[in-house]
Each structure stands twice: as C-alpha cells, then as structure tokens.
Amino acid sequence: MVTDSMTLYLDAGTTVQAMRPLLQERKDLTVVTNDLGTAGAFLDHPSVDLICVGGRIDVANQSMIGRLAALTLAELSLDLAVISTSSWDAKHGITTPVEAKIDAERAAMEAATESVLLADSGRFGHFAKYRVARLDEFDAIITDEALSAEDVAAVKELGPRVVVG
C-alpha cells in the first residue's frame, strides 16, 4: 500500500515499527510519527523526510500524545495513516485505555486520504474504555492469519477491506 513519494503517518507501537524493513526500498517518503522508536528506526533510511509530531511524552509507550500532537497532525496532508491499537473488535472499533491517545490518532485519520488499521489478531475481541474509531472509518484493516474466518467476515461486513497475511 506504500509507494514512492508518499506522505504517511505511522502510529505508535511495535506492530507499526515492524513495517520499517518493508519500507527500505521506498524512495522520497515523508514519514510522520508520534513514536520515538519509529522515528529512531528511520534515521538511517536513505531517502525519508522524517517529521515527529511532538506533544506530551507517554513514557510507557514512548510516544507523543495529546493536543499538541493533534495540532501538528491537523496541519499536514497525508496520503496514508497507519493506525495501531491495543484493543479492537467489530462492535467497539478500536479503543484505548488512555484518553490522551485519541487526539493524535483521530487527527491523523482526518488528515489522511486513506486510513489503515494494522492490528494483531490477538488483540481482537478486547476493548478499553475510550473509543478511538469505528472499524467502518478505515479503508482497510491488515491483520494476521490467526483471526478466525468468522471474525474476518464480521469485520468485512462493516465495510473496510480486510487483508490477512
């Protein structure tokens, strides 16, 4: 889904950080992130313009969250927002236990032409107290093959393209 010359937002989390090797051959990318680990992983990329959004540091997740992060994202035009989550399901969408994480993720989705959820199947069927987005707000959801066929069908019914692999 990522092509040369794109501007993409990479959300905080190890699932999104795992994309880094897959982007090695892409040229002229602008990578926008709120994740300190992701930012560090792209420092050696030969042709990435790296933008860190700033904001209050969530030490536990090593990411920047809150209103300042959202304000920066609102000023950008993104081709693709890759969002991650610690909990998701068909009924609740993606959720978080930390209210301050919502602003940056919502701002990235609003600034992007397309939004993709990159989510581990082991986190499916769980939800936290704050909703970030409904699953039908995503253009695509990418997950692993451990998500049951029944759950894949339930997610597809909501509208997004589902990529399992």
One Martini backbone bead per residue (centre of mass of N, CA, C, O) as a GRO file, in nm:
protein
  165
    1MET     BB    1   0.051   0.066  -0.010
    2VAL     BB    2   0.339   0.172  -0.038
    3THR     BB    3   0.480   0.444  -0.210
    4ASP     BB    4   0.642   0.648  -0.367
    5SER     BB    5   0.608   0.978  -0.238
    6MET     BB    6   0.485   0.951   0.031
    7THR     BB    7   0.262   1.045   0.300
    8LEU     BB    8   0.306   0.906   0.631
    9TYR     BB    9   0.149   0.764   0.907
   10LEU     BB   10   0.302   0.635   1.211
   11ASP     BB   11   0.213   0.483   1.466
   12ALA     BB   12   0.222   0.365   1.765
   13GLY     BB   13   0.423   0.078   1.787
   14THR     BB   14   0.537  -0.243   1.715
   15THR     BB   15   0.367  -0.310   1.467
   16VAL     BB   16   0.461  -0.063   1.300
   17GLN     BB   17   0.769  -0.098   1.329
   18ALA     BB   18   0.768  -0.365   1.145
   19MET     BB   19   0.767  -0.197   0.866
   20ARG     BB   20   1.051  -0.081   0.810
   21PRO     BB   21   1.184  -0.302   0.617
   22LEU     BB   22   0.954  -0.263   0.391
   23LEU     BB   23   1.071   0.055   0.332
   24GLN     BB   24   1.366   0.061   0.219
   25GLU     BB   25   1.296   0.095  -0.109
   26ARG     BB   26   1.171   0.352  -0.063
   27LYS     BB   27   1.109   0.673  -0.210
   28ASP     BB   28   1.041   0.982  -0.103
   29LEU     BB   29   0.957   0.984   0.194
   30THR     BB   30   0.709   1.077   0.437
   31VAL     BB   31   0.747   1.053   0.787
   32VAL     BB   32   0.497   1.035   1.033
   33THR     BB   33   0.538   1.062   1.398
   34ASN     BB   34   0.481   0.963   1.763
   35ASP     BB   35   0.734   0.763   1.764
   36LEU     BB   36   1.045   0.706   1.886
   37GLY     BB   37   1.119   0.432   1.755
   38THR     BB   38   1.042   0.502   1.466
   39ALA     BB   39   1.221   0.741   1.430
   40GLY     BB   40   1.488   0.586   1.482
   41ALA     BB   41   1.449   0.375   1.243
   42PHE     BB   42   1.466   0.626   1.012
   43LEU     BB   43   1.752   0.765   1.029
   44ASP     BB   44   1.884   0.549   0.798
   45HIS     BB   45   1.719   0.637   0.574
   46PRO     BB   46   1.797   0.751   0.253
   47SER     BB   47   1.471   0.886   0.176
   48VAL     BB   48   1.368   1.042   0.447
   49ASP     BB   49   1.120   1.249   0.571
   50LEU     BB   50   1.114   1.346   0.911
   51ILE     BB   51   0.823   1.363   1.133
   52CYS     BB   52   0.766   1.495   1.449
   53VAL     BB   53   0.486   1.593   1.643
   54GLY     BB   54   0.483   1.592   1.932
   55GLY     BB   55   0.440   1.638   2.278
   56ARG     BB   56   0.343   1.438   2.511
   57ILE     BB   57   0.498   1.193   2.699
   58ASP     BB   58   0.457   0.845   2.682
   59VAL     BB   59   0.651   0.640   2.850
   60ALA     BB   60   0.531   0.353   2.813
   61ASN     BB   61   0.516   0.409   2.473
   62GLN     BB   62   0.704   0.617   2.344
   63SER     BB   63   0.500   0.872   2.300
   64MET     BB   64   0.309   1.124   2.141
   65ILE     BB   65   0.053   1.320   2.297
   66GLY     BB   66  -0.222   1.502   2.238
   67ARG     BB   67  -0.282   1.822   2.134
   68LEU     BB   68  -0.007   1.885   1.999
   69ALA     BB   69  -0.008   1.646   1.807
   70ALA     BB   70  -0.279   1.717   1.668
   71LEU     BB   71  -0.202   1.998   1.559
   72THR     BB   72   0.015   1.901   1.367
   73LEU     BB   73  -0.159   1.699   1.200
   74ALA     BB   74  -0.369   1.921   1.100
   75GLU     BB   75  -0.125   2.054   0.906
   76LEU     BB   76  -0.145   1.797   0.734
   77SER     BB   77  -0.090   1.591   0.435
   78LEU     BB   78  -0.207   1.263   0.386
   79ASP     BB   79  -0.213   0.955   0.234
   80LEU     BB   80  -0.137   0.774   0.501
   81ALA     BB   81  -0.281   0.599   0.782
   82VAL     BB   82  -0.119   0.414   1.040
   83ILE     BB   83  -0.295   0.222   1.270
   84SER     BB   84  -0.297   0.128   1.607
   85THR     BB   85  -0.369  -0.133   1.868
   86SER     BB   86  -0.474  -0.289   2.183
   87SER     BB   87  -0.790  -0.274   2.083
   88TRP     BB   88  -1.044  -0.485   1.908
   89ASP     BB   89  -1.374  -0.469   1.743
   90ALA     BB   90  -1.674  -0.470   1.584
   91LYS     BB   91  -1.836  -0.295   1.796
   92HIS     BB   92  -1.598  -0.083   1.921
   93GLY     BB   93  -1.344  -0.100   1.771
   94ILE     BB   94  -1.110   0.124   1.862
   95THR     BB   95  -0.920   0.125   2.168
   96THR     BB   96  -0.839   0.298   2.487
   97PRO     BB   97  -0.701   0.371   2.814
   98VAL     BB   98  -0.595   0.653   2.677
   99GLU     BB   99  -0.724   0.951   2.608
  100ALA     BB  100  -0.465   1.110   2.482
  101LYS     BB  101  -0.452   0.924   2.212
  102ILE     BB  102  -0.690   1.015   2.034
  103ASP     BB  103  -0.611   1.283   1.893
  104ALA     BB  104  -0.386   1.180   1.702
  105GLU     BB  105  -0.541   0.958   1.553
  106ARG     BB  106  -0.771   1.136   1.447
  107ALA     BB  107  -0.598   1.346   1.299
  108ALA     BB  108  -0.467   1.148   1.102
  109MET     BB  109  -0.727   1.047   0.967
  110GLU     BB  110  -0.824   1.335   0.872
  111ALA     BB  111  -0.545   1.392   0.698
  112ALA     BB  112  -0.620   1.140   0.531
  113THR     BB  113  -0.705   0.962   0.254
  114GLU     BB  114  -0.605   0.702   0.412
  115SER     BB  115  -0.703   0.431   0.638
  116VAL     BB  116  -0.513   0.203   0.851
  117LEU     BB  117  -0.534  -0.102   1.018
  118LEU     BB  118  -0.281  -0.237   1.237
  119ALA     BB  119  -0.361  -0.569   1.366
  120ASP     BB  120  -0.358  -0.790   1.605
  121SER     BB  121  -0.547  -1.071   1.668
  122GLY     BB  122  -0.495  -1.083   1.988
  123ARG     BB  123  -0.669  -0.797   2.016
  124PHE     BB  124  -0.921  -0.927   1.953
  125GLY     BB  125  -1.210  -0.878   2.163
  126HIS     BB  126  -1.112  -0.609   2.280
  127PHE     BB  127  -1.168  -0.342   2.531
  128ALA     BB  128  -1.182  -0.007   2.612
  129LYS     BB  129  -1.306   0.302   2.731
  130TYR     BB  130  -1.186   0.438   2.459
  131ARG     BB  131  -1.282   0.563   2.160
  132VAL     BB  132  -1.140   0.616   1.841
  133ALA     BB  133  -1.278   0.402   1.625
  134ARG     BB  134  -1.443   0.277   1.378
  135LEU     BB  135  -1.408   0.034   1.139
  136ASP     BB  136  -1.565   0.204   0.907
  137GLU     BB  137  -1.322   0.431   0.900
  138PHE     BB  138  -1.171   0.223   0.734
  139ASP     BB  139  -1.030   0.107   0.440
  140ALA     BB  140  -0.831  -0.086   0.608
  141ILE     BB  141  -0.737  -0.420   0.734
  142ILE     BB  142  -0.449  -0.547   0.903
  143THR     BB  143  -0.376  -0.894   0.960
  144ASP     BB  144  -0.359  -1.202   1.082
  145GLU     BB  145  -0.428  -1.554   1.039
  146ALA     BB  146  -0.562  -1.589   1.339
  147LEU     BB  147  -0.811  -1.481   1.237
  148SER     BB  148  -1.110  -1.566   1.212
  149ALA     BB  149  -1.346  -1.612   0.973
  150GLU     BB  150  -1.576  -1.487   1.138
  151ASP     BB  151  -1.428  -1.218   1.205
  152VAL     BB  152  -1.369  -1.131   0.919
  153ALA     BB  153  -1.666  -1.115   0.830
  154ALA     BB  154  -1.756  -0.903   1.040
  155VAL     BB  155  -1.564  -0.681   0.937
  156LYS     BB  156  -1.648  -0.673   0.636
  157GLU     BB  157  -1.947  -0.587   0.693
  158LEU     BB  158  -1.851  -0.283   0.768
  159GLY     BB  159  -1.640  -0.230   0.482
  160PRO     BB  160  -1.361  -0.300   0.502
  161ARG     BB  161  -1.075  -0.401   0.399
  162VAL     BB  162  -0.927  -0.731   0.427
  163VAL     BB  163  -0.597  -0.822   0.541
  164VAL     BB  164  -0.441  -1.142   0.535
  165GLY     BB  165  -0.077  -1.221   0.647
   0.00000   0.00000   0.00000
